[in-house]
Amino acid sequence: MRLTYSDLIDTANMCNYKVSTFVQGERDLLALGLSDLLRHCDALTVFDDRSYKIYIKDELSDWERRFALAHEIGHIVMKHTFAGAIAKSKTVDKQEKEADDFALYLLGVPCVVRRNHLSIGQISKLISAPKDYAERIAVLASDIDDMDSLQRRMCLFCRSIHKSICS
């Protein structure tokens, strides 16, 4: 059940999303004028008319890398857009929460958690995540009976990751 960083990279590659670290993509990011933004985020996605390029901060832990990459894939799958400069707004906050929830669904599979009645400690151990993230997955799992349309979309994605992600 645990998706590794390598699994997520393979999935991104299959969908023609290019993934690199900030250091690997430094020249491109500087050319795009994003150097100031890099100090404030763990990952970002750029669309360049042909494909999505996902950049991940180099010094993240394994969980942080997996979460950041799943979060960025979430932005792409959920068709989020940030035109021009990124400014704090209700739309951006909503999209960030949706991408966070998407990542938690992808990495924690709340429907499996719910079906197997897993404790927070079991969730944390199963997916190698900190307890606060396991708690968030447990909350998502507890809401499965009353899912909204966003949650249903994420859950369907998790069930058939390789088919749904590229659509």
Salt bridges, closest charged atoms under 4 A:
ASP36 OD1 - ARG39 NH2 2.41
ASP42 OD1 - LYS57 NZ 3.65
ASP48 OD2 - ARG50 NH2 3.29
ASP48 OD2 - LYS53 NZ 3.20
ASP62 OD2 - ARG2 NH2 2.71
ASP62 OD1 - ARG65 NH2 3.36
ASP62 OD2 - ARG66 NE 3.08
ASP93 OD1 - LYS88 NZ 3.29
GLU96 OE1 - HIS71 NE2 2.93
GLU96 OE2 - HIS75 NE2 3.15
GLU98 OE1 - HIS80 NE2 2.68
GLU98 OE2 - LYS94 NZ 3.98
ASP100 OD1 - HIS71 ND1 2.82
ASP100 OD2 - ARG136 NH2 3.60
ASP101 OD2 - LYS97 NZ 2.69
ASP145 OD2 - ARG114 NH2 2.56
